[in-house]
Amino acid sequence: MPVEILIVDDAPNIVLSLEFLMKKEGFSVRSASDGEEALRAVAEKKPDLVLLDVMMPKRNGYDVCEAIRADPALHGVRIIMLTAKGREVEQEKGLALGADDYVTKPFSTRELVVKVRTLLGLQSESGV
């Protein structure tokens, strides 16, 4: 059964590029464009990992992260927060709410793939 990643971002171009990148790595991918849609998607089918934007309409990434961590049925879901907000205080807030990692936009796609594979306990296809 392929590893499933949920991409949550309100910028269609970022969703498309992340979908392409993750599918290329062999992952099954779904996407959501706002916080409420993300929580519905997670409740419908538990993903292995969520790539979660911070600044989104309806519910921000911090709220979504907190809601996922508060639900015992979602134990084990990994969360990488993606944001243009790179200040240390934002990173600390994301990690304090339960994010497993925090990546600042713009990011290296190679670095992101390594972080995803590491969090999921997978060896990189390229040995990275």
MILUM-761943 format. One line per field, with one value per atom (N, C-alpha, C, CB): atom name; residue in three letters; residue number from 1; z, y, x; chain. Coordinates in Angstrom, 3 decimals. Each point is the difference from the previous one (the first is absolute). Glycine has a CB too. Layout:
N
atom = c(CA; ...)
rest = c(Ala; ...)
nr = c(NUM; ...)
pz = c(Z; ...)
py = c(Y; ...)
px = c(X; ...)
kette = c(A; ...)
END
This chain:
128
atom = c(N; CA; C; CB; N; CA; C; CB; N; CA; C; CB; N; CA; C; CB; N; CA; C; CB; N; CA; C; CB; N; CA; C; CB; N; CA; C; CB; N; CA; C; CB; N; CA; C; CB; N; CA; C; CB; N; CA; C; CB; N; CA; C; CB; N; CA; C; CB; N; CA; C; CB; N; CA; C; CB; N; CA; C; CB; N; CA; C; CB; N; CA; C; CB; N; CA; C; CB; N; CA; C; CB; N; CA; C; CB; N; CA; C; CB; N; CA; C; CB; N; CA; C; CB; N; CA; C; CB; N; CA; C; CB; N; CA; C; CB; N; CA; C; CB; N; CA; C; CB; N; CA; C; CB; N; CA; C; CB; N; CA; C; CB; N; CA; C; CB; N; CA; C; CB; N; CA; C; CB; N; CA; C; CB; N; CA; C; CB; N; CA; C; CB; N; CA; C; CB; N; CA; C; CB; N; CA; C; CB; N; CA; C; CB; N; CA; C; CB; N; CA; C; CB; N; CA; C; CB; N; CA; C; CB; N; CA; C; CB; N; CA; C; CB; N; CA; C; CB; N; CA; C; CB; N; CA; C; CB; N; CA; C; CB; N; CA; C; CB; N; CA; C; CB; N; CA; C; CB; N; CA; C; CB; N; CA; C; CB; N; CA; C; CB; N; CA; C; CB; N; CA; C; CB; N; CA; C; CB; N; CA; C; CB; N; CA; C; CB; N; CA; C; CB; N; CA; C; CB; N; CA; C; CB; N; CA; C; CB; N; CA; C; CB; N; CA; C; CB; N; CA; C; CB; N; CA; C; CB; N; CA; C; CB; N; CA; C; CB; N; CA; C; CB; N; CA; C; CB; N; CA; C; CB; N; CA; C; CB; N; CA; C; CB; N; CA; C; CB; N; CA; C; CB; N; CA; C; CB; N; CA; C; CB; N; CA; C; CB; N; CA; C; CB; N; CA; C; CB; N; CA; C; CB; N; CA; C; CB; N; CA; C; CB; N; CA; C; CB; N; CA; C; CB; N; CA; C; CB; N; CA; C; CB; N; CA; C; CB; N; CA; C; CB; N; CA; C; CB; N; CA; C; CB; N; CA; C; CB; N; CA; C; CB; N; CA; C; CB; N; CA; C; CB; N; CA; C; CB; N; CA; C; CB; N; CA; C; CB; N; CA; C; CB; N; CA; C; CB; N; CA; C; CB; N; CA; C; CB; N; CA; C; CB; N; CA; C; CB; N; CA; C; CB; N; CA; C; CB; N; CA; C; CB; N; CA; C; CB; N; CA; C; CB; N; CA; C; CB; N; CA; C; CB; N; CA; C; CB; N; CA; C; CB; N; CA; C; CB; N; CA; C; CB; N; CA; C; CB; N; CA; C; CB; N; CA; C; CB; N; CA; C; CB; N; CA; C; CB; N; CA; C; CB; N; CA; C; CB)
rest = c(Met; Met; Met; Met; Pro; Pro; Pro; Pro; Val; Val; Val; Val; Glu; Glu; Glu; Glu; Ile; Ile; Ile; Ile; Leu; Leu; Leu; Leu; Ile; Ile; Ile; Ile; Val; Val; Val; Val; Asp; Asp; Asp; Asp; Asp; Asp; Asp; Asp; Ala; Ala; Ala; Ala; Pro; Pro; Pro; Pro; Asn; Asn; Asn; Asn; Ile; Ile; Ile; Ile; Val; Val; Val; Val; Leu; Leu; Leu; Leu; Ser; Ser; Ser; Ser; Leu; Leu; Leu; Leu; Glu; Glu; Glu; Glu; Phe; Phe; Phe; Phe; Leu; Leu; Leu; Leu; Met; Met; Met; Met; Lys; Lys; Lys; Lys; Lys; Lys; Lys; Lys; Glu; Glu; Glu; Glu; Gly; Gly; Gly; Gly; Phe; Phe; Phe; Phe; Ser; Ser; Ser; Ser; Val; Val; Val; Val; Arg; Arg; Arg; Arg; Ser; Ser; Ser; Ser; Ala; Ala; Ala; Ala; Ser; Ser; Ser; Ser; Asp; Asp; Asp; Asp; Gly; Gly; Gly; Gly; Glu; Glu; Glu; Glu; Glu; Glu; Glu; Glu; Ala; Ala; Ala; Ala; Leu; Leu; Leu; Leu; Arg; Arg; Arg; Arg; Ala; Ala; Ala; Ala; Val; Val; Val; Val; Ala; Ala; Ala; Ala; Glu; Glu; Glu; Glu; Lys; Lys; Lys; Lys; Lys; Lys; Lys; Lys; Pro; Pro; Pro; Pro; Asp; Asp; Asp; Asp; Leu; Leu; Leu; Leu; Val; Val; Val; Val; Leu; Leu; Leu; Leu; Leu; Leu; Leu; Leu; Asp; Asp; Asp; Asp; Val; Val; Val; Val; Met; Met; Met; Met; Met; Met; Met; Met; Pro; Pro; Pro; Pro; Lys; Lys; Lys; Lys; Arg; Arg; Arg; Arg; Asn; Asn; Asn; Asn; Gly; Gly; Gly; Gly; Tyr; Tyr; Tyr; Tyr; Asp; Asp; Asp; Asp; Val; Val; Val; Val; Cys; Cys; Cys; Cys; Glu; Glu; Glu; Glu; Ala; Ala; Ala; Ala; Ile; Ile; Ile; Ile; Arg; Arg; Arg; Arg; Ala; Ala; Ala; Ala; Asp; Asp; Asp; Asp; Pro; Pro; Pro; Pro; Ala; Ala; Ala; Ala; Leu; Leu; Leu; Leu; His; His; His; His; Gly; Gly; Gly; Gly; Val; Val; Val; Val; Arg; Arg; Arg; Arg; Ile; Ile; Ile; Ile; Ile; Ile; Ile; Ile; Met; Met; Met; Met; Leu; Leu; Leu; Leu; Thr; Thr; Thr; Thr; Ala; Ala; Ala; Ala; Lys; Lys; Lys; Lys; Gly; Gly; Gly; Gly; Arg; Arg; Arg; Arg; Glu; Glu; Glu; Glu; Val; Val; Val; Val; Glu; Glu; Glu; Glu; Gln; Gln; Gln; Gln; Glu; Glu; Glu; Glu; Lys; Lys; Lys; Lys; Gly; Gly; Gly; Gly; Leu; Leu; Leu; Leu; Ala; Ala; Ala; Ala; Leu; Leu; Leu; Leu; Gly; Gly; Gly; Gly; Ala; Ala; Ala; Ala; Asp; Asp; Asp; Asp; Asp; Asp; Asp; Asp; Tyr; Tyr; Tyr; Tyr; Val; Val; Val; Val; Thr; Thr; Thr; Thr; Lys; Lys; Lys; Lys; Pro; Pro; Pro; Pro; Phe; Phe; Phe; Phe; Ser; Ser; Ser; Ser; Thr; Thr; Thr; Thr; Arg; Arg; Arg; Arg; Glu; Glu; Glu; Glu; Leu; Leu; Leu; Leu; Val; Val; Val; Val; Val; Val; Val; Val; Lys; Lys; Lys; Lys; Val; Val; Val; Val; Arg; Arg; Arg; Arg; Thr; Thr; Thr; Thr; Leu; Leu; Leu; Leu; Leu; Leu; Leu; Leu; Gly; Gly; Gly; Gly; Leu; Leu; Leu; Leu; Gln; Gln; Gln; Gln; Ser; Ser; Ser; Ser; Glu; Glu; Glu; Glu; Ser; Ser; Ser; Ser; Gly; Gly; Gly; Gly; Val; Val; Val; Val)
nr = c(1; 1; 1; 1; 2; 2; 2; 2; 3; 3; 3; 3; 4; 4; 4; 4; 5; 5; 5; 5; 6; 6; 6; 6; 7; 7; 7; 7; 8; 8; 8; 8; 9; 9; 9; 9; 10; 10; 10; 10; 11; 11; 11; 11; 12; 12; 12; 12; 13; 13; 13; 13; 14; 14; 14; 14; 15; 15; 15; 15; 16; 16; 16; 16; 17; 17; 17; 17; 18; 18; 18; 18; 19; 19; 19; 19; 20; 20; 20; 20; 21; 21; 21; 21; 22; 22; 22; 22; 23; 23; 23; 23; 24; 24; 24; 24; 25; 25; 25; 25; 26; 26; 26; 26; 27; 27; 27; 27; 28; 28; 28; 28; 29; 29; 29; 29; 30; 30; 30; 30; 31; 31; 31; 31; 32; 32; 32; 32; 33; 33; 33; 33; 34; 34; 34; 34; 35; 35; 35; 35; 36; 36; 36; 36; 37; 37; 37; 37; 38; 38; 38; 38; 39; 39; 39; 39; 40; 40; 40; 40; 41; 41; 41; 41; 42; 42; 42; 42; 43; 43; 43; 43; 44; 44; 44; 44; 45; 45; 45; 45; 46; 46; 46; 46; 47; 47; 47; 47; 48; 48; 48; 48; 49; 49; 49; 49; 50; 50; 50; 50; 51; 51; 51; 51; 52; 52; 52; 52; 53; 53; 53; 53; 54; 54; 54; 54; 55; 55; 55; 55; 56; 56; 56; 56; 57; 57; 57; 57; 58; 58; 58; 58; 59; 59; 59; 59; 60; 60; 60; 60; 61; 61; 61; 61; 62; 62; 62; 62; 63; 63; 63; 63; 64; 64; 64; 64; 65; 65; 65; 65; 66; 66; 66; 66; 67; 67; 67; 67; 68; 68; 68; 68; 69; 69; 69; 69; 70; 70; 70; 70; 71; 71; 71; 71; 72; 72; 72; 72; 73; 73; 73; 73; 74; 74; 74; 74; 75; 75; 75; 75; 76; 76; 76; 76; 77; 77; 77; 77; 78; 78; 78; 78; 79; 79; 79; 79; 80; 80; 80; 80; 81; 81; 81; 81; 82; 82; 82; 82; 83; 83; 83; 83; 84; 84; 84; 84; 85; 85; 85; 85; 86; 86; 86; 86; 87; 87; 87; 87; 88; 88; 88; 88; 89; 89; 89; 89; 90; 90; 90; 90; 91; 91; 91; 91; 92; 92; 92; 92; 93; 93; 93; 93; 94; 94; 94; 94; 95; 95; 95; 95; 96; 96; 96; 96; 97; 97; 97; 97; 98; 98; 98; 98; 99; 99; 99; 99; 100; 100; 100; 100; 101; 101; 101; 101; 102; 102; 102; 102; 103; 103; 103; 103; 104; 104; 104; 104; 105; 105; 105; 105; 106; 106; 106; 106; 107; 107; 107; 107; 108; 108; 108; 108; 109; 109; 109; 109; 110; 110; 110; 110; 111; 111; 111; 111; 112; 112; 112; 112; 113; 113; 113; 113; 114; 114; 114; 114; 115; 115; 115; 115; 116; 116; 116; 116; 117; 117; 117; 117; 118; 118; 118; 118; 119; 119; 119; 119; 120; 120; 120; 120; 121; 121; 121; 121; 122; 122; 122; 122; 123; 123; 123; 123; 124; 124; 124; 124; 125; 125; 125; 125; 126; 126; 126; 126; 127; 127; 127; 127; 128; 128; 128; 128)
pz = c(0.000; 0.000; 0.000; 1.234; -2.201; -0.067; 1.167; -2.472; 2.803; 1.030; -0.535; 0.944; -0.107; -0.443; 0.645; -0.342; -0.520; 0.441; -0.344; -0.309; 1.280; -0.220; -0.086; 1.229; -2.356; -0.212; 0.265; -1.721; 2.637; 0.367; -0.237; 1.728; -2.773; -0.341; -0.840; 0.088; 0.091; -0.772; -1.306; 2.139; -2.427; -1.248; -0.987; 1.245; -2.295; -0.939; -0.616; -0.478; 0.204; -0.603; 0.956; -1.367; 2.647; 0.983; 0.122; 1.263; -1.226; 0.068; -1.198; 1.244; -2.446; -1.207; 0.041; -1.275; 1.679; 0.026; 1.078; -0.847; 2.013; 1.048; -0.392; 1.704; -2.351; -0.478; -0.968; 0.280; -1.233; -0.983; 0.691; -1.704; 2.610; 0.707; 0.814; 0.098; 0.653; 0.868; -0.808; 1.811; -2.890; -0.854; -0.658; -0.419; 0.021; -0.613; 0.978; -1.407; 2.690; 1.037; 0.329; 0.937; -1.562; 0.193; 1.061; -0.718; 1.211; 1.021; -0.628; 1.553; -0.829; -0.368; 0.564; -0.005; -0.786; 0.397; -0.100; -0.761; 1.797; -0.027; 0.355; 0.642; -0.889; 0.351; 0.541; -1.759; 2.481; 0.548; -0.116; 1.622; -1.820; -0.231; 1.179; -2.358; 3.446; 1.202; 1.224; -1.310; 2.477; 1.237; 0.251; 0.872; -1.176; 0.230; -0.934; 0.734; -1.993; -0.971; 0.439; -1.862; 2.417; 0.482; 1.123; -0.638; 1.580; 1.123; -0.462; 1.530; -2.517; -0.567; -0.684; -0.329; -0.439; -0.720; 0.965; -1.878; 2.963; 0.992; 0.704; 0.329; -0.025; 0.665; -0.928; 1.402; -2.678; -0.992; -0.191; -1.148; 1.040; -0.179; 0.586; -2.088; 3.113; 0.721; -0.904; 2.173; -2.402; -0.798; 0.875; -1.537; 0.908; 0.750; 0.374; -1.195; 0.303; 0.217; -0.613; 0.020; 0.642; -0.501; -0.235; 1.240; -2.470; -0.309; 0.152; -1.615; 2.639; 0.460; -0.068; 1.480; -2.322; -0.073; 1.273; -2.548; 2.960; 1.203; -0.316; 0.980; -1.963; -0.294; -1.060; 0.582; -0.127; -0.887; 0.445; -0.459; -0.461; 0.389; 0.904; -2.152; 2.809; 0.877; 1.293; -2.024; 1.953; 1.201; -0.393; 0.982; -0.180; -0.368; 0.358; 0.345; -0.777; 0.214; 1.463; -2.156; 2.983; 1.432; 0.579; 0.169; -0.554; 0.475; -0.457; -0.047; -1.218; -0.559; 0.716; -2.237; 2.450; 0.700; 1.402; -1.324; 2.025; 1.361; 0.011; 0.601; -1.574; -0.081; -0.297; -0.788; -0.088; -0.311; 1.246; -2.420; 3.108; 1.199; 1.145; -0.673; 0.703; 1.070; -0.225; 0.335; -1.524; -0.343; 0.140; -1.584; 2.590; 0.212; -1.214; 2.427; -3.225; -1.192; -1.055; 0.454; -0.329; -0.986; 0.515; -0.913; 1.996; 0.549; -1.087; 2.351; -2.468; -0.976; -1.305; 1.023; -1.241; -1.209; 0.163; -0.407; -0.555; 0.026; -0.646; -0.086; 0.602; -0.530; -0.255; 1.233; -2.472; -0.340; -0.367; -0.816; 1.565; -0.284; -1.039; 2.333; -3.310; -1.057; 0.127; -1.547; 1.554; 0.146; -0.521; 1.954; -2.341; -0.391; 1.253; -2.213; 3.340; 1.264; 0.603; 0.392; -0.527; 0.440; 1.345; -2.339; 3.011; 1.289; 1.011; -0.484; 1.350; 0.988; 0.863; 0.021; 0.298; 0.845; -0.687; 1.034; -2.370; -0.726; -0.008; -1.437; 1.225; 0.007; 1.364; -1.725; 2.776; 1.351; 0.272; 0.766; -1.251; 0.191; -0.709; 0.189; -1.444; -0.751; 0.676; -2.083; 2.530; 0.663; 1.356; -1.177; 1.884; 1.301; -0.157; 0.855; -1.984; -0.236; -0.515; -0.475; 0.236; -0.378; -1.384; 1.511; -2.265; -1.318; 0.191; -0.986; 0.062; 0.073; -0.600; -0.114; -0.817; -0.630; -0.569; -0.544; 0.143; -0.438; -1.144; 2.311; -3.481; -1.173; -0.473; -0.660; 0.438; -0.428; -1.521; 2.131; -2.686; -1.445; -0.338; -0.119; -1.018; -0.952; 0.571; -1.945; 1.572; 0.547; -1.123; 2.021; -1.664; -0.937; -0.105; 0.559; -1.783; -0.159; 0.463; -1.932; 1.674; 0.427; 1.531; -2.056; 2.713; 1.466; 0.551; -0.041; -0.600; 0.448; -0.143; -0.660; -0.464; -0.212; 1.077; -2.493; 2.809; 1.045; 1.341; -1.230; 1.563; 1.263; 0.052; 0.135; -1.247; -0.066; 0.200; -1.555; 0.804; 0.101; 1.399; -2.452; 3.041; 1.341; 1.020; -0.629; 0.579; 0.946; -0.132; -0.073; -1.159; -0.238; 0.197; -1.602; 1.928; 0.229; -1.283; 2.272; -3.383; -1.293; -0.487; -0.548; -0.039; -0.612; -1.326; 1.120; -1.436; -1.259; -1.160; 1.135; -2.235; -1.211; -0.510; -0.591; 0.753; -0.510; 1.054; -1.543; 2.674; 1.053; 0.826; -1.408; 1.221; 0.742; 1.405; -2.114)
py = c(-1.184; 1.184; 1.239; -1.237; 2.139; 1.162; 0.958; -0.224; 0.916; 1.028; 1.147; -0.660; 1.172; 1.089; 1.321; -1.643; 2.658; 1.346; 0.931; -0.437; 1.250; 1.022; 1.342; -1.344; 2.021; 1.322; 1.037; -0.889; 1.816; 1.027; 1.375; -1.531; 2.195; 1.326; 0.697; -0.774; 2.090; 0.739; 0.558; 0.572; -0.821; 0.460; -1.167; 1.742; -1.706; -1.124; -0.382; 0.707; 0.290; -0.316; -0.812; 2.105; -1.827; -0.756; -1.412; 2.124; -2.250; -1.320; -0.844; 0.972; -0.392; -0.741; -0.453; 1.308; -0.426; -0.381; -1.049; 2.278; -2.148; -1.004; -1.342; 1.832; -1.792; -1.245; -0.714; 1.006; -0.262; -0.577; -0.615; 1.681; -0.933; -0.451; -1.264; 2.367; -2.387; -1.143; -1.234; 1.605; -1.406; -1.126; -0.600; 1.048; -0.182; -0.446; -0.891; 2.110; -1.831; -0.789; -1.284; 2.120; -2.302; -1.235; 0.056; -1.133; 2.327; 0.136; 0.190; 0.980; -1.397; 0.292; 1.392; -2.494; 3.346; 1.396; 0.447; 0.450; 0.281; 0.713; 1.440; -2.074; 2.974; 1.398; 0.664; 0.110; 0.967; 0.835; 1.446; -1.832; 2.751; 1.390; 0.946; -0.434; -0.079; 0.824; -0.909; 1.797; -1.186; -0.760; -0.898; 1.822; -1.335; -0.818; -1.210; 2.055; -1.833; -1.090; -1.027; 1.579; -1.098; -0.889; -0.901; 1.720; -1.155; -0.802; -1.030; 1.941; -1.568; -0.976; -1.135; 1.824; -1.480; -1.009; -0.946; 1.625; -1.089; -0.823; -0.935; 1.827; -1.320; -0.823; -1.102; 1.979; -1.657; -0.952; -1.166; 1.878; -1.560; -1.031; 0.502; -0.875; 0.193; 0.414; -0.099; -0.768; 1.900; -0.035; -0.403; 1.779; -2.131; -0.299; 1.293; -2.208; 3.214; 1.258; 1.138; -1.185; 2.343; 1.204; 1.073; -0.569; 1.098; 1.181; 1.165; -1.225; 2.035; 0.953; 1.448; -1.775; 2.556; 1.437; 0.662; -0.022; 1.106; 0.701; 1.011; -0.305; 1.159; 1.081; -0.455; 1.730; -2.016; -0.468; 0.589; -2.139; 2.136; 0.460; -1.012; 1.276; -0.800; -0.759; -0.448; -0.760; -0.104; -0.385; -0.047; -1.342; 1.964; 0.007; -1.337; 2.504; -2.645; -1.239; -0.328; 0.403; 0.622; -0.245; -0.673; 1.996; -1.488; -0.588; -1.449; 2.273; -2.509; -1.350; -0.950; 0.965; -0.524; -0.817; -0.354; 1.090; -0.092; -0.198; -0.989; 2.340; -2.224; -0.893; -1.438; 1.930; -2.098; -1.352; -0.614; 0.654; 0.121; -0.522; -0.289; 1.284; -0.609; -0.199; -1.249; 2.470; -3.043; -1.154; -1.302; 1.439; -2.264; -1.249; -0.939; 0.216; -0.136; -0.857; 0.367; -0.261; 1.450; 0.452; -0.110; 1.546; -2.281; -0.218; -0.611; -0.315; 0.815; -0.545; 0.771; -2.170; 3.076; 0.827; 0.982; -0.221; 0.246; 0.921; 1.315; -1.924; 3.038; 1.324; 0.802; -0.041; 0.525; 0.953; 1.294; -1.819; 2.863; 1.290; 0.730; 0.117; 0.486; 0.773; 1.433; -2.016; 2.964; 1.381; 0.995; -0.703; 1.840; 1.114; 0.739; 0.235; -0.541; 0.630; -0.776; 0.829; -0.279; -0.722; 0.418; -0.270; 1.176; 0.450; -1.140; 2.319; -2.298; -1.063; -0.180; 0.468; 0.622; -0.091; -0.814; 2.220; -2.072; -0.792; -1.479; 1.994; -2.258; -1.387; -0.637; 0.560; 0.168; -0.523; -0.270; 1.248; -0.362; -0.196; -1.269; 2.489; -2.668; -1.205; -1.271; 1.338; -1.340; -1.179; -0.234; 0.386; 0.703; -0.128; -0.586; 1.959; -1.681; -0.531; -1.436; 2.318; -2.844; -1.405; -0.302; -0.296; 1.315; -0.276; -0.780; 2.106; -3.024; -0.784; 0.753; -2.086; 2.977; 0.784; 1.269; -2.087; 3.017; 1.312; 0.410; 0.636; -0.354; 0.367; 1.381; -2.436; 3.313; 1.358; 0.097; 0.882; -0.216; 0.243; 1.200; -0.953; 0.989; -1.107; -1.065; 1.558; -2.811; -1.097; -0.826; -0.064; -0.665; -0.911; -1.253; 0.902; -1.275; -1.199; -1.237; 1.070; -1.106; -1.136; -0.117; 0.276; 0.872; 0.031; -0.465; 1.888; -1.459; -0.391; -1.509; 2.265; -2.822; -1.448; -0.757; 0.362; 0.100; -0.645; 0.064; 0.607; 0.552; 0.147; -0.938; 2.397; -2.474; -0.872; -1.455; 1.625; -2.059; -1.393; -0.320; 0.043; 0.893; -0.211; -0.136; 1.287; -0.390; -0.059; -1.292; 2.482; -2.984; -1.227; -1.256; 1.267; -1.080; -1.146; -0.753; -0.195; 0.928; -0.617; 0.391; 0.009; -0.953; 0.300; 0.699; -2.003; 3.012; 0.702; -0.902; 2.175; -2.035; -0.787; 0.273; 0.054; 1.162; 0.369; -0.181; 1.619; -2.217; -0.224; 1.222; -1.734; 2.804; 1.248; -0.117; 1.317)
px = c(0.854; -0.854; 0.894; -1.863; 1.685; 0.882; -0.212; -0.001; 1.071; -0.057; -0.842; 2.275; -3.199; -0.863; 0.377; -1.822; 1.931; 0.331; -1.159; 2.483; -2.881; -1.014; 0.718; -1.805; 1.625; 0.598; -1.078; 1.667; -1.385; -0.981; 0.614; -1.069; 0.580; 0.501; -1.047; 2.408; -2.557; -0.994; 0.566; -1.124; 2.399; 0.617; 0.050; 1.386; -2.223; -0.064; 1.343; -2.300; 3.156; 1.295; 0.889; -0.173; 0.085; 0.784; -0.562; 0.557; -1.880; -0.630; 0.430; -1.975; 1.901; 0.386; 1.452; -1.681; 2.584; 1.408; 0.277; 0.597; -1.243; 0.184; -0.618; 0.008; -1.171; -0.627; 0.936; -2.302; 2.843; 0.907; 1.214; -0.771; 1.367; 1.197; -0.260; 0.774; -1.864; -0.292; -0.425; -0.673; -0.076; -0.386; 1.240; -2.263; 3.196; 1.251; 0.780; 0.081; -0.224; 0.675; -0.761; 0.930; -2.097; -0.753; -1.087; 2.018; -2.302; -1.032; -1.375; 1.695; -2.729; -1.381; -0.286; -0.739; 0.076; -0.167; -1.456; 2.332; -2.768; -1.282; 0.313; -1.380; 0.425; 0.256; -1.259; 1.780; -1.551; -1.073; 0.470; -0.815; -0.146; 0.387; -0.243; -0.487; -0.079; -0.153; -0.054; -1.228; 1.259; 0.050; -1.198; 1.339; -2.537; -1.198; -0.023; -1.253; 1.607; 0.063; 1.060; -0.737; 1.829; 1.063; -0.503; 1.707; -2.430; -0.502; -1.030; 0.412; -1.235; -0.946; 0.766; -1.730; 2.762; 0.789; 0.707; 0.323; 0.199; 0.699; -0.980; 1.703; -2.908; -1.014; -0.515; -0.655; 0.557; -0.493; 0.980; -1.222; 2.503; 1.014; 1.311; -1.143; 1.609; 1.208; 1.238; -1.045; 1.716; 1.227; 1.190; -0.932; 2.024; 1.222; 0.716; 0.222; -0.341; 0.694; -0.801; 2.221; -2.180; -0.674; 1.056; -2.158; 2.186; 0.806; -0.954; 1.613; -1.412; -1.011; 0.470; -0.873; 0.218; 0.275; -0.525; -0.129; 0.761; -0.444; -1.102; 2.284; -2.056; -0.949; -1.005; 1.755; -2.987; -1.068; -1.332; 1.263; -2.241; -1.340; -0.710; -0.137; -0.888; -0.898; 0.671; -1.200; 2.209; 0.770; 1.457; -1.928; 2.777; 1.416; 0.676; 0.049; 1.174; 0.740; 0.229; 1.082; -0.922; 0.175; -1.246; 1.539; -2.724; -1.263; -0.135; -1.067; 1.412; -0.109; 0.961; -0.670; 1.889; 0.988; -0.494; 1.844; -2.341; -0.505; -1.175; 0.740; -1.652; -1.165; 0.431; -1.413; 2.392; 0.495; 0.636; 0.395; 0.395; 0.686; -0.972; 2.035; -3.172; -0.985; -0.850; -0.055; 0.095; -0.843; 0.795; -1.349; 1.021; 0.743; -0.040; -0.517; -0.548; -0.110; 1.040; -2.446; 3.024; 0.979; 1.436; -1.730; 1.893; 1.339; 0.888; -0.940; 2.154; 0.927; 0.055; -0.412; -0.534; 0.051; 1.160; -2.529; 3.410; 1.137; -0.419; 1.657; -1.128; -0.349; 1.266; -2.199; 2.324; 1.053; -0.711; 1.641; -1.359; -0.611; 0.844; -0.988; 0.301; 0.641; -0.480; 0.163; 0.780; -0.434; 1.013; -1.304; 0.784; 0.864; 0.480; -1.231; 0.596; 0.386; 1.166; -2.371; 3.566; 1.179; 0.542; 0.507; -1.189; 0.515; -0.005; -0.822; 1.771; 0.156; -1.247; 2.441; -3.130; -1.187; -1.100; 0.584; -0.730; -0.998; 0.382; -0.532; 1.825; 0.460; -0.250; 1.746; -1.408; -0.206; -1.475; 2.026; -2.898; -1.440; -0.462; -0.329; 0.750; -0.374; 0.483; 0.075; 1.157; 0.550; -0.672; 2.189; -2.505; -0.670; -1.406; 1.329; -1.978; -1.346; 0.023; -0.761; 1.955; 0.098; 0.518; -1.809; 2.221; 0.583; 1.296; -1.035; 1.298; 1.233; 1.179; -1.359; 1.077; 1.057; -0.619; 1.350; -0.497; -0.435; 0.908; -0.876; 0.305; 0.779; -0.442; 0.281; 0.693; -0.288; 0.018; 0.989; -2.017; -0.078; 0.881; -2.365; 3.016; 0.111; 0.919; -0.394; 0.137; 0.787; 0.623; -1.494; 2.512; 0.645; -0.863; 2.326; -2.714; -0.830; 0.760; -1.203; 2.486; 0.829; -0.005; 1.463; -1.300; -0.003; -1.352; 1.675; -2.753; -1.340; -0.192; -0.892; 1.319; -0.124; 0.781; -0.272; 1.460; 0.807; -0.725; 2.118; -2.703; -0.727; -1.210; 0.756; -1.513; -1.175; 0.421; -1.158; 2.159; 0.458; 0.539; 0.547; 0.172; 0.544; -1.118; 2.051; -3.035; -1.117; -0.798; -0.122; 0.027; -0.768; 0.842; -1.419; 2.697; 0.882; 0.333; -0.970; 1.032; 0.289; 1.386; -2.440; 3.119; 1.296; -0.269; 1.133; -0.375; -0.169; 0.373; 0.466; -1.210; 0.261; 1.415; -2.459; 2.916; 1.321; 1.076; -1.081; 0.722; 0.974; 0.314; 0.926; -1.683; 0.242; -0.533; -0.115)
kette = c(A; A; A; A; A; A; A; A; A; A; A; A; A; A; A; A; A; A; A; A; A; A; A; A; A; A; A; A; A; A; A; A; A; A; A; A; A; A; A; A; A; A; A; A; A; A; A; A; A; A; A; A; A; A; A; A; A; A; A; A; A; A; A; A; A; A; A; A; A; A; A; A; A; A; A; A; A; A; A; A; A; A; A; A; A; A; A; A; A; A; A; A; A; A; A; A; A; A; A; A; A; A; A; A; A; A; A; A; A; A; A; A; A; A; A; A; A; A; A; A; A; A; A; A; A; A; A; A; A; A; A; A; A; A; A; A; A; A; A; A; A; A; A; A; A; A; A; A; A; A; A; A; A; A; A; A; A; A; A; A; A; A; A; A; A; A; A; A; A; A; A; A; A; A; A; A; A; A; A; A; A; A; A; A; A; A; A; A; A; A; A; A; A; A; A; A; A; A; A; A; A; A; A; A; A; A; A; A; A; A; A; A; A; A; A; A; A; A; A; A; A; A; A; A; A; A; A; A; A; A; A; A; A; A; A; A; A; A; A; A; A; A; A; A; A; A; A; A; A; A; A; A; A; A; A; A; A; A; A; A; A; A; A; A; A; A; A; A; A; A; A; A; A; A; A; A; A; A; A; A; A; A; A; A; A; A; A; A; A; A; A; A; A; A; A; A; A; A; A; A; A; A; A; A; A; A; A; A; A; A; A; A; A; A; A; A; A; A; A; A; A; A; A; A; A; A; A; A; A; A; A; A; A; A; A; A; A; A; A; A; A; A; A; A; A; A; A; A; A; A; A; A; A; A; A; A; A; A; A; A; A; A; A; A; A; A; A; A; A; A; A; A; A; A; A; A; A; A; A; A; A; A; A; A; A; A; A; A; A; A; A; A; A; A; A; A; A; A; A; A; A; A; A; A; A; A; A; A; A; A; A; A; A; A; A; A; A; A; A; A; A; A; A; A; A; A; A; A; A; A; A; A; A; A; A; A; A; A; A; A; A; A; A; A; A; A; A; A; A; A; A; A; A; A; A; A; A; A; A; A; A; A; A; A; A; A; A; A; A; A; A; A; A; A; A; A; A; A; A; A; A; A; A; A; A; A; A; A; A; A; A; A; A; A; A; A; A; A; A; A; A; A; A; A; A; A; A; A; A; A; A; A)
END
